[in-house]
């Protein structure tokens, strides 16, 4: 019996699958704005310390939800599209085993390696102290965040994005309320400072994990998972890891890029670092929109790929990619035309605002290509073809970091040289992924070789 997603109209199917997740990502944008506002109220050292942690937060969350989570969703979608029901059941257990394994790795890295990197990125004094307080608590939530991400991915891979989005909405609201109360205090109670945000994240993630597991255990995947008699198989781990590791390397290079660029900006002082953090917060807010659209592409493309319907898979990918290009581009250009308005939401210091405006005006106009490339990256996960996104992420890192260093150290362009290199890296990233799909489409002999 053919899977219903193989014959349903592409537009309505993409809207049904991507709509709830994209809606949740819009909410997450406002959550990120609220989060930044709360941290800014704690002072410039807390804001700068938070900026140091953000690249590592993004690394873990994007790896869990995007790199590996997308691979989990794609593996289940391909199994269901091909009618492999036993494999679909077994993939649930394999995904959970991997979730706890990755959680342990990221907890260990967060408590050992990351603090050293804060120093290399320019963190010192009160800024470093606040970064460490937040980071040590936040990475403790990895044991909850990874299973939550994979359970949500399994539901999306089965074609259900609505219930994970409902749960995400509830936990987002819980996080904002708890963050404000715990960080800033209430009445005569002064609050816990930046540690309050991390504690709020732990509570919200725990609620999300419990609710998602309840849905899966009650047949939310279209079947009730049965683990009795299921053997752990290298083949099924490979279905996830083959795509997930390449996707995670792409995520790693993106976070490494952000870390290295943050280090370049940090050499210009705390105010420049805070201004850069405000400006680049826009990218961290726009990426979830691409994620929302991309998750729908992962499921639709994965189902078509499982059935070997490559023509449909490619049509789905371009439909979602062009939607992201237009939507994210519109937001990027709007903020680029009003950079001061955006910057003053979070800061009043004129030096901080000047650094933020300089970054926004150079980088934001090219977020359209960033959105196109990122959504096609998720589509590539569904197809099981990750070579182009992997190459694009490596080249993006080289252009942003080595290019930024050359413009600053050799050509003397100063802080704006870093921002120009970031803009160039977005152009390279988007055009390379889109060009690969255009000239070497999935299913062709050259793409399959």
C-alpha positions in Angstrom: 0.0 0.0 0.0 1.4 3.4 -1.1 2.3 5.9 1.6 -0.2 8.8 1.5 2.6 11.4 1.4 3.7 10.0 -2.0 0.5 11.1 -3.8 -0.7 14.1 -1.8 -0.3 17.6 -3.4 3.1 19.0 -2.5 2.0 22.5 -1.4 -0.7 21.4 1.1 1.4 18.6 2.4 4.4 20.9 3.0 2.1 23.4 4.7 0.6 20.6 6.9 4.1 19.3 7.9 6.1 22.5 8.0 3.4 24.9 9.2 3.2 23.8 12.9 6.9 23.6 13.2 7.5 26.9 11.5 4.8 28.5 13.7 6.6 27.2 16.7 9.9 28.6 15.3 8.3 32.0 15.0 7.4 31.7 18.7 11.0 30.7 19.4 12.1 33.9 17.7 10.1 35.9 20.3 11.5 33.6 23.0 15.0 34.4 21.9 14.2 38.2 21.9 12.8 37.8 25.4 15.8 35.8 26.5 18.2 38.4 25.2 16.2 41.2 26.9 16.3 39.3 30.2 20.0 38.8 30.0 20.6 42.4 29.0 18.8 43.6 32.1 21.4 41.7 34.1 24.2 44.0 32.8 26.8 44.1 30.0 29.0 41.4 31.6 26.1 39.0 31.7 25.2 39.8 28.1 28.8 39.4 26.9 29.1 36.1 28.9 25.9 34.9 27.4 27.3 35.7 23.9 30.3 33.4 24.7 28.0 30.5 25.5 25.5 30.9 22.6 27.7 29.3 19.9 27.9 26.1 22.0 24.2 26.2 22.9 23.4 26.4 19.2 25.9 23.6 18.4 24.2 21.2 20.7 20.6 22.2 19.9 21.2 22.3 16.2 23.0 18.9 16.3 20.2 17.3 18.3 17.3 18.8 16.4 18.9 19.3 13.0 22.0 17.3 12.2 21.1 14.1 14.1 17.4 14.8 14.7 16.9 15.4 11.0 18.6 12.1 10.3 16.3 10.3 12.7 13.2 11.8 11.0 14.6 11.0 7.6 15.5 7.4 8.5 11.9 6.8 9.8 10.3 8.5 6.8 12.4 6.4 4.3 11.5 3.2 6.2 7.7 4.1 6.2 7.9 5.2 2.5 9.4 1.9 1.6 6.9 -0.1 3.7 9.6 -1.4 6.1 7.4 -1.6 9.2 9.8 -3.8 11.3 12.7 -1.4 10.6 10.5 1.6 11.6 9.7 -0.1 14.9 13.4 -0.9 15.6 14.5 2.6 14.6 12.8 4.0 17.7 15.0 2.0 20.0 18.1 2.8 18.0 17.3 6.5 18.1 16.9 6.5 21.9 20.2 4.7 22.4 21.9 7.3 20.3 20.2 10.1 22.1 21.6 9.1 25.5 25.0 8.4 24.0 25.2 11.9 22.4 23.9 13.5 25.7 26.7 12.0 27.6 29.3 13.3 25.1 27.9 16.8 25.1 27.7 17.0 28.9 31.3 15.9 29.2 32.4 18.5 26.6 30.4 21.2 28.2 32.0 20.7 31.6 35.6 20.2 30.4 36.5 21.6 27.0 34.0 24.5 26.6 35.2 26.5 29.7 38.7 26.6 28.2 37.4 27.8 24.9 35.6 30.7 26.7 39.0 32.0 27.6 40.4 31.6 24.1 37.4 33.6 22.8 38.3 36.6 25.0 36.3 35.8 28.1 37.8 37.1 31.4 36.7 38.5 34.8 33.0 38.9 35.4 32.2 38.0 31.8 33.9 34.7 32.1 32.4 34.0 35.5 28.9 34.5 34.3 29.5 32.4 31.2 30.7 29.5 33.4 27.7 29.7 35.7 25.2 29.6 32.9 27.1 27.0 30.8 27.7 24.5 33.6 24.0 24.4 34.5 22.8 24.5 30.9 24.8 21.5 29.7 23.4 19.4 32.6 20.1 19.5 30.6 21.7 17.5 27.7 20.4 14.3 29.2 16.9 15.6 28.7 17.4 17.7 25.5 18.7 14.9 23.3 15.8 12.4 24.0 13.3 15.3 23.6 14.8 16.2 20.2 14.8 12.6 18.9 11.3 11.9 20.1 10.1 15.0 18.3 12.1 14.0 15.2 10.5 10.5 15.2 7.0 12.1 15.3 7.9 14.5 12.4 9.3 11.6 10.4 6.0 9.8 10.8 4.2 12.8 9.5 3.0 14.4 12.8 4.5 17.8 13.3 1.4 19.2 15.1 1.7 17.6 18.5 5.4 18.2 18.9 4.7 21.9 18.0 1.9 22.1 20.6 4.3 20.7 23.2 7.0 23.1 22.1 4.7 26.0 22.5 3.8 25.1 26.0 7.4 24.5 27.1 8.5 27.8 25.4 5.9 29.8 27.5 7.0 27.9 30.6 10.6 28.8 29.9 10.1 32.5 29.4 8.0 32.9 32.5 10.4 30.9 34.6 13.5 32.7 33.1 12.1 36.1 34.0 11.2 35.1 37.5 14.3 33.1 38.3 16.8 35.5 36.7 15.4 38.9 37.6 13.6 38.0 40.8 10.2 39.3 42.0 9.4 41.7 44.8 12.1 41.8 47.4 13.8 38.6 46.0 16.7 39.5 43.7 16.6 36.4 41.6 19.4 34.0 40.7 20.9 36.0 37.9 22.0 34.3 34.7 21.8 30.9 36.5 18.0 31.3 36.6 17.8 31.0 32.8 19.6 27.7 32.9 17.4 26.3 35.6 14.3 27.4 33.6 15.7 25.5 30.6 16.1 22.3 32.6 12.5 22.4 33.9 11.0 23.2 30.5 13.0 20.4 28.8 12.0 17.9 31.3 8.3 18.6 30.7 8.8 18.4 27.0 10.5 15.0 27.2 7.8 13.5 29.3 5.0 14.7 27.1 6.6 13.5 23.9 7.4 10.1 25.3 3.8 9.7 26.3 2.6 10.4 22.8 5.1 7.9 21.2 4.1 5.2 23.7 0.4 5.7 22.8 0.9 5.1 19.1 1.8 8.6 17.9 4.1 7.2 15.2 1.2 5.2 13.6 2.3 2.2 15.6 3.1 1.3 19.2 6.8 0.7 19.6 7.7 -2.7 20.9 11.2 -3.2 22.1 11.0 -6.8 23.2 13.0 -9.0 20.8 14.5 -6.0 18.9 18.2 -6.4 18.3 20.5 -3.5 18.0 21.8 -3.6 14.4 24.7 -1.8 12.8 22.6 -1.4 9.6 20.0 0.7 11.4 22.5 2.7 13.4 24.1 3.3 10.0 20.8 4.6 8.5 20.8 7.4 11.1 24.5 8.0 11.4 25.4 8.0 7.7 23.2 11.1 7.2 23.4 12.4 10.8 27.2 12.6 11.2 27.6 14.5 8.0 24.8 16.8 9.0 26.3 17.2 12.4 29.7 18.0 11.0 27.9 20.8 9.1 26.4 21.9 12.4 29.8 21.7 14.1 31.5 23.8 11.4 28.7 26.4 11.7 29.3 26.6 15.5 33.0 26.5 15.1 32.7 29.4 12.6 30.6 31.3 15.1 33.2 30.6 17.8 36.2 31.7 15.7 34.4 34.8 14.5 33.4 35.6 18.0 37.0 35.4 19.0 37.9 37.8 16.2 35.3 40.2 17.3 36.3 39.8 21.0 39.7 41.2 20.2 38.0 44.6 19.6 36.6 44.8 23.2 33.6 43.9 25.3 31.3 46.5 23.7 32.1 45.2 20.2 31.4 41.6 21.4 28.1 42.6 22.9 27.1 44.5 19.7 28.0 41.6 17.6 26.0 39.3 19.8 22.9 41.5 19.3 23.3 41.6 15.6 24.0 37.9 15.1 21.1 37.1 17.4 19.1 37.8 14.2 20.7 34.8 12.5 20.0 32.6 15.5 16.3 33.7 15.2 16.1 33.2 11.5 17.7 29.8 11.5 14.7 28.3 13.3 12.4 29.5 10.4 14.5 27.5 8.0 14.4 24.6 10.4 10.6 24.7 10.5 10.3 24.6 6.7 13.2 22.2 6.5 11.6 19.6 8.8 8.7 19.4 6.5 11.1 18.8 3.6 12.9 16.1 5.5 9.7 14.1 5.9 8.4 14.6 2.4 11.7 14.1 0.6 12.5 11.1 2.8 9.2 9.4 2.1 9.7 10.0 -1.7 13.3 8.8 -1.5 12.2 5.6 0.3 9.9 5.0 -2.6 12.6 5.9 -5.2 10.4 8.8 -6.5 13.3 11.2 -7.1 11.4 13.6 -9.4 8.9 14.3 -6.6 11.7 14.6 -4.0 13.4 17.3 -6.1 10.2 19.2 -6.7 9.5 19.2 -2.9 13.0 20.5 -2.2 12.8 23.5 -4.5 9.4 24.4 -3.3 10.5 24.6 0.3 13.8 26.2 -0.5 12.3 29.1 -2.5 9.7 29.7 0.2 12.5 30.1 2.7 14.5 32.3 0.4 11.6 34.7 0.1 10.4 34.7 3.7 13.8 34.9 5.4 15.1 37.3 2.9 12.2 39.7 3.6 13.0 39.7 7.3 16.7 40.1 6.7 16.2 43.1 4.4 13.7 44.7 6.8 16.1 44.6 9.7 19.0 45.7 7.4 17.0 48.9 6.5 16.3 49.5 10.2 19.4 48.4 12.0 19.4 51.0 14.7 15.8 50.2 15.7 16.7 46.5 16.1 19.9 47.3 18.1 18.2 49.7 20.5 15.7 47.0 21.6 18.6 45.3 23.4 21.1 48.1 24.3 21.5 51.8 24.9 25.3 52.0 24.9 26.3 53.9 21.7 29.4 51.8 21.1 27.5 48.6 21.4 24.8 49.9 19.0 27.4 51.1 16.5 29.0 47.6 16.4 25.6 46.0 16.0 24.5 48.4 13.2 27.8 47.8 11.3 27.2 44.0 11.4 23.5 44.1 10.5 23.9 46.4 7.4 26.6 44.1 5.9 25.2 40.7 6.8 21.4 40.8 7.0 20.8 41.4 3.2 22.3 37.9 2.5 20.1 35.9 4.9 18.0 35.0 1.9 20.8 32.7 0.6 21.4 31.4 4.1 17.7 30.4 4.3 17.8 28.8 0.9 20.9 26.8 1.7 19.7 25.7 5.2 16.3 24.4 4.0 18.0 22.5 1.1 20.3 21.0 3.7 17.3 19.5 5.5 15.9 18.3 2.2 19.3 16.6 1.5 18.9 14.7 4.8 15.7 13.3 3.6 17.3 12.2 0.4 20.3 10.8 2.1 22.7 12.9 0.0 24.8 15.2 2.3 27.9 15.8 0.3 27.0 19.2 -1.0 25.8 20.6 2.4 28.9 19.2 4.0 31.2 20.9 1.5 29.3 24.2 1.7 29.6 24.3 5.4 33.3 23.7 5.3 33.8 26.5 2.7 31.5 28.8 4.7 33.8 28.4 7.7 36.9 29.0 5.6 35.5 32.2 4.1 34.2 33.6 7.4 37.2 32.8 9.6 40.2 32.9 7.3 38.7 35.6 5.2 37.9 37.7 8.3 41.4 37.2 9.7 43.0 38.3 6.4 40.7 41.4 6.1 41.6 42.4 9.7 45.2 41.5 10.1 46.5 41.9 6.5 44.3 44.5 5.0 43.5 46.5 8.1 39.8 46.7 7.6 39.1 46.5 11.3 35.9 45.2 12.8 33.9 45.8 9.6 36.3 43.4 7.8 35.0 40.6 10.0 31.4 41.4 9.1 32.2 41.6 5.4 33.7 38.1 5.6 30.6 36.8 7.3 28.4 38.2 4.5 30.6 36.6 1.8 30.4 33.2 3.6 26.6 33.3 3.5 26.6 33.9 -0.3 29.0 30.9 -0.8 27.0 28.6 1.4 23.6 29.2 -0.2 24.8 29.2 -3.8 26.9 26.0 -3.4 24.1 23.9 -2.0 21.5 25.2 -4.4 23.9 24.9 -7.4 24.7 21.3 -6.5 21.0 20.3 -6.5 20.4 22.2 -9.8 23.3 20.7 -11.7 23.6 17.3 -10.0 20.1 16.4 -9.0 19.4 13.4 -6.6 18.7 10.2 -8.4 20.9 11.0 -11.4 23.9 8.7 -12.1 26.4 11.4 -11.3 24.7 12.3 -8.0 24.5 8.6 -7.0 28.1 7.8 -7.8 
